[in-house]
Amino acid sequence: MPKKNFYDVLGVSRDASADEIKKSFRKLAQKHHPDAGGDEQKFKEISEAYETLSDPEKRKEYDQVLMFGGIPGADFGGDGGRGRAYTYTDGGFDFSDIFSGFGGGAASAQDDGGFGGFDFSSIFGGGNPGNRVQKGGDLTMSIDVTFEEALTGAQRKVTYRIPSTGEEQSLTVKIPAGAVNGGKLRYRKRGEFGRNGGERGDLVITTRVAEHPVFKRDGADVRMDLPISIYEAALGATVEIPTPEGKTVRLKVPKATQDGKVFRFKDLGAPNVKKKGAKGALYVTVKVEVPTRLSKEERGALEEAQAADHHDYRRDIEKLVKDAAKESKSK
């Protein structure tokens, strides 16, 4: 593969403006800085490219070499990449060594030497990053709760370990009434310890709600399917329905109820965890069950009912079938 030139490294065109070069370098420096988990060699490469292209005189000389087919590398423009050792101090990055050959250390907004006045403090917070105050990271864990506990609320005592110190800490977790599967509980300053006096991170706990054999949660709403027979669907019926709280209500199924019909019971769902005192609804969906086995008496009764049935259930479909047949004959 052909060797990349400095414009390729920064991802800009050869006629890019100084602002475009600076903007591209800033973005790449944030991404590849070793202290942020980036690639050290890549960061060195983009730093060398910016060092040359941000200086009008160096860029002019560089462009002349490119014009004649050359691709100067790290040694272009004086000391280039020589003498720039990457050192780490207490987990931070020492920029004084990186930029020592260009204006005496990392350039700032008040220093137009070296890197064209680029303010590295705007990216990395200024000074030695290893001495910066840093907030600790968040810790995560999950808690399993039953369907009923998620409705009424519950408490759990949990113990977790702080990665940096290995110490165990305990906490009583209050699961709110109406907790949902995948919901987040955030406990401030109970996470990883900060650095250099920084505050602790948070402990984020995810609730995992067990499934119920009948009820399904949909936020604060609760849904359930109600199987009924073809006879109940046709003739109507009154059915007792369980509620999520363990009570019962009566549902009057009207005659000629169709499969998939939904009935709504207001305020019989789960507590709304986002709105104190509010509750969702209970939605009951009718599922008409067709028997797979019939007794002799049932079969006889259904055959008599079918013979007496003069309803046209497929009127529109039959019309299309007849039209298609006529069209076929006319061809």
N, C-alpha and C positions, 0 to 999 in steps of 0.2 A: 504494500500500500504506500502511496506517496506521503512524504512527510508533511505534517500540517504546518502552515505558517501562523504567525501571531494573530492574524485576523480570523483564521479558522478556529484557533484556540478560544477566542472570545466570542465566536459566533456572530461576527459582524462583517459587513461588506467592506471592501477596500476604500470606498468613499464615505465611510461612516463619519459622522461628526464627533467632536470631542465629547459632547454630552451623551451620544449613543454608546461610545466606548466606555465611558465612566459608568453608565447605567448597566451595561452588560457585565462589566467587571464586578460591580457591587452585587448583582444577583448571583453570579457564580461564586464570589467569595463567601457569601452567606451560606451557599449550598455545600461548598467543598471545604470549608474551614475545619481543620482537624479537631478543634475543640468542640465542634458541633457534630462530630462523628463522620466528617468528610474524609476524602482521600488526600493524604499529605502530598503525594507526588503531583496530583492534579492541581492542588492549591498552589504549589510551587510553580507549575507550568503557567497558570493564568496570571500569577503575580509577575512573572518575567515578561509575559506578553503585554501586560498593562504598563509595566515600567517603561517599555520602549514606545508604545503607541500613544501614551499620554504626554510624552515629551515631543514638541513639534520638531525640533532638530533631529532627534533620534529617529522619529517616524519618517522624516524626509529621507534620511540616509537609508533607512530600512526599505522604503518604497523603491529607491533607486536600485538596490541589490535585487529586489524581487523582479523589477522590470527587465533585468538581464538574465532572468531564469534561476537565480540563486534563492535558497530559502535559509537565511541565517537563523541560527538557533540560540541556545542559552548564552553563548559567549558574545553575542552581538552587543555593541554599545558599551565599551569600557569593561568593567569587571563582570558585567552580565550576571551569570548565575554563580560566579565564584565567590567563595568566602561568606555564603549566606547559610549558616547552619540553623536547622530547625531545633529549637530546644523547648522543653516543657518545664514549667515550674508549678508544682502543686496542682497538676491537672490542667493548668491554663497554658496559653500559648504566648511565647515571648516574641513580640513583634520587633523589638529593638535589634535582634539578630537578623531577622529577615530583611529588613530595609536599611541596614547599617550603611550600605554603599550608596544610598540615594538621598542625600540631604540630611543625614545624621539622625536616623531613627524613623519611626513611623510618622508619616506626614500628617499634619492636622489642617484644619480649615484656615489657620493663621500662618501656615508654612507652605509657600508655593514651590518649594524645592522637592526633589525626589519624585513623588508620585503625583505631580500636577495638582497639589493642594487637596488631594482626596482625604476626606475626614473618616478615618477608620473607626474613630470613637462612635460614629453614628451607627456602625454595624455591630461592633463588639463591646460597646459600653465604655470605652476609654480606659487608659491605664493597663495594668497587667490583669488579664481576665482571670488569672489564678487567684487574685486577691479580691475579686468582686463578690459582693453579697449575692448569694444565690438561694432562691427558694427551693425547698426540698420537693421531690417528685411525688405524685399521687400514688397511693397503693390501692389495689383493687382486690375484691373477693366477692363471693356469691353466697346467698343463703337460700336454702330450700324451705318453702312453706307449703302447707296444705291449702286446698281450695277454700276451706272454711276459715283458716287463719287469715288468709288474704282479705276475706270479707269483714271479719270482726277486728282484725289487728292482733298483734302478738309481740312477744319480747324474746330475744335470743341473746345469750351471753356468748361472745366470740373471743377467741384468742388468735392473735396473728403475730408474725415476726417482722421486725424492722431489718431490711436487708443490710444496711450499712453497719449496724452494730450487732445484729444477731439477737438482740433482746426481745423477749415476748411481752406483748401488751394485751390487756383485756378491755372489753367494751361491751356494755349492754345496748343492744340494737333494738330500737322501737320500730316495729313494722306497722305502718299506719293502716287503719281500716280502709279497704278499697285498693290495697296494693295490687299492682298489675305485674304480669310476667315481663321481666326485662326492665322493670322500674329501677331507678337509681336513688340511693340514699347517700348523701354526702355529709361526712363528718369533718368539719374544718380542723385543720392543724393536728390531725391524728395520723398523718402519713409519714413519709421519709423526712429525716432531719435536714435542715438547710445547711448551707456552707457559709463560713465567715460571718456568722450572726444572722443569716437569713432565716425566715420563718419556715415552719414545717409545712409539708404538703398536706393534702387531704386524704382521707380514707373513703373510697367510693365502693359502696356495697350494692350489688345487683340482686334483686329478688327473683327467684325462680319458683313460679306457682305451679303446683302439681295439677294435672288434668283431672276433670270430674267426669264420671261416666254418663251424666245426663246434661249438665250445664256447660256452656262455653262462654268465656268472658270476651266482651268486646268493649274494652274500656270500662266505663261504669255500667254499661248495659250487659245484660245476661241473656243468652239465647238458648233455646232448647227445641228439640223436635218432639212432636206428639203423634205417635202412630195411631191411626183409627182404621176401622174396617170399611170395606166398600158399602156395607149396609149402614153404618153410622154416617158416612159421608153423604149417602143418598137420602136417608130418612132423618138425619139430625141426631144429636145426643148431648148429654150433659156429662162432662168428664172432670174429675178432681185433678188439679194440677199442683205439684209440689213447688214451693218457692225456694230460692237460695238460702233463706233464713230458717228453713225447716218447718214452715207452716204450709197450709194448703189453701187454694182458692178454686172456685168452680168456673169452668169454661163451658159456655153454651155453644155447641157446634151447630150452626144452622143447617137445615136440610139443603141438599145439593151443594155442599161445601166441596170446593175443588182442591186437588192436591197442590201443596205449596202455599195455601192461604196462611197469612200471618196475623196473629192477634197480639195486641199490645196491652200490657198491664203497667200502668204508670207507677213509678216509685217502688217497684218490687225488685229492682235490680241490685247492683252493688253500690256502696257509698262512693261518691265522687271524690277521689283523693285530692283533686285540685280545687274543689269547691266545698268548703265545710258545710255540713248539714244537707247537702243535695244528694240525691240518689238517682241512679239510672233506671231504665225500664226493663221489664221482663218480656221478651219476645218469644211467642210460641208459634212454631211453624208446623202446620198440619202435613203429615205424610200418610197418604192413603195406601194401606197395605192390601195387596191382592193375595188371597190364600193360595198356597202351592199345592195343597191337597184338599179334596172335597169328598164329603161323604155322599152316599147315594141320594139321600134326601136333599142335601145342599145342591147337588148337581141338577136334580129334577126341578127344584124350585127356581134355580137360575135359568134353566132352559125355558121354563114357562114364562118367566119375567122377560127373557130375551124375545120370545115369540110375540109378547104383547107390547114390546117397545117399538114405537114408530118414530122416534126422534131421528133426525138426520144430522149425525155428528160430524160428517166429513163433506158437507155441502160444497165448500169452496174447492177442496181438493178434487172431488169428483167432477166438478165443472172443468177444471184444468185438464183432467184426464180425457174427458169427452172432447174438448177442443183440440187436444193433441191428436186424438184418433181421427177427427175430421180432417185436420191438416195433413195427416199422413195419407189418407185416402185420396185427397185431391191432387196429390203429386203423381 
